[in-house]
Amino acid sequence: MRRLWLVVAMVIWAGLGVLAQAPAPSAEATKTTWYFYTVKWGYQNEFLDLFQRNHYPILKAQLDAGVYTRVRTLVPENHGDGRADWTFAVELVRAATPPAFDEAAALARLFPDKGKFAREEQRRFELLVAHWDVPLNAVDMGTRKLTQ
């Protein structure tokens, strides 16, 4: 009986793996990633100030260098979409063939006061409840074949 249960569990587990597979990678040359942040209640403006002062210049430098073709920052229209799981998001669209980018050199140029930069970045992350990244694959419904 125990052996039968183990076989059934393995079949179910294998089936779940097939069902839970991510869609095939996108055929698009660019790659879009959304970065989500949940900021502690009452600290949104401080977080945005720190992000704008310390992280956005790095993203802007990468945009100007051609690493990204688009950088957008977003906030929900209302505080919460029913789940209230994010309060700030960044959309990055990576170039199809991004050039090499020396982030260390950019940081040194943009933030000569390393101590201040480190303190403010630490504070920016202290203001978070959660942060996660979502790399996206486009699904072209015009060419996608139905599975059934």
N, C-alpha and C positions, 0 to 999 in steps of 0.2 A: 504494500500500500504506500509506504514511504517513497519507494522508488517511482511509482506512478505519479505521485504528487510532484516529485522533483522533475520528471519529464514534462508534466503539464506546466509547471512553473517556467521551465526553460522555453517551451513553445510560446507561452504568453509573453515572456520577456523578449524573445526574438521578434515576435509580432509587434510589440510596442516599439522596439527599435526601428522597425521599418516604418511604422506610422509616424514616429516622432522625428524622422529625418528632416533636416533643413532642406529647403529648395536648392536646386542646383545653383552654383554661382552665376551671377549676372553676366551676360555677354557684353554689357557696357564696359567701355575702357576706363571710365572714371569710377571712383568708389565713394559712396556717400556713407557717412557715419554721423549718428546723432549722439551727443553727449548730454545726459540728463543730470540735473542737480536738484536736490531737495534741500532748501535752505531753512534753518531754524526760524520759527515764527518770530517776526519782529526784526530780523536781521537782513532782509532782502536788499535794502539800499546799501548797507555796508558791504555785503558780498559783491553786489554789482560794481561798487566803487573799486574794490580790490581787484576784481576780475578785469575791469576796464583799464586799470592802472598797470597791472602786472602780467596778465595772461593774454589779453587781447593784442597788445603790441607784438607778441611772439607770433600769434596767428596771422596778424596783418603782415609781418615780415615774410612769413611763409607764403601768404597770398601774393604779395608783391614779387617774390622770387619764383612764382609759378608752381609751387608745391600743391597749392589748392587753387581751384578755379572759382570757388565761392566759399565765403564764411558768413553765416548768418547767426544772429542771436535772437532767441524767442522767449517770450513769457506767455503763459496762458491768459486769456482775456479775463477770466474770473479766477479767484483763488481756489483752484481745484476743479477737476473735470468730473467730479463724482467720486473719484478715488483719491484725489489730492495727493498724488504720488510724486509730482515734480513741480518746481517753481521757476526753473530757468533751464533753457536748453540751447545747445550750440549745434548747428548743422555745418559740417565740413564736407566739401566735395573735393576729393583728391584728384589731381590731374592724372591723365592716362599714363604719362611717362614723366613723373615728377623729377625735377633736377635734384642733385645732391644739395643738402641744406645743412650748414654747420650751425647747429643750435647753440652750442657752447659759445661760439664767436658772436652770434646774435645776442645771446643773453649778456655777455660781457659788454657789448656795445650799447644795448638798450638799458641795462641796469648796472652802472658802474659801482653803486653802493650795494655790494653783495649781501651784507648783513641786513639792510633794510628790506631788500627783496625777499630774503629767506624768512624774515619775521612776518612780512605781510602775506606771503604765500601760506605760511603755517596758519596764520589767522584766518585766511580765506577758507582753508579746509576745516578749521575748528567750527566754522559757521554752518557746516553741512550736517544734515541728518543722513543723507545718502547721495551717492554718485554712481552712475553706470554708463557704459558706452554700448551703443547698438549699431554695429556695422550692418548695412542694409544691402540686399540683393534685389535688383529690379526684376519684376516678373512681367514679361510682355504678353498681355492677354490676347493680342492679335496673332501671335505665332505659337502660343502655348497649346499643347495637345491635351485634350481631355483624357483623364485616366479611366473614365467609365463611359 
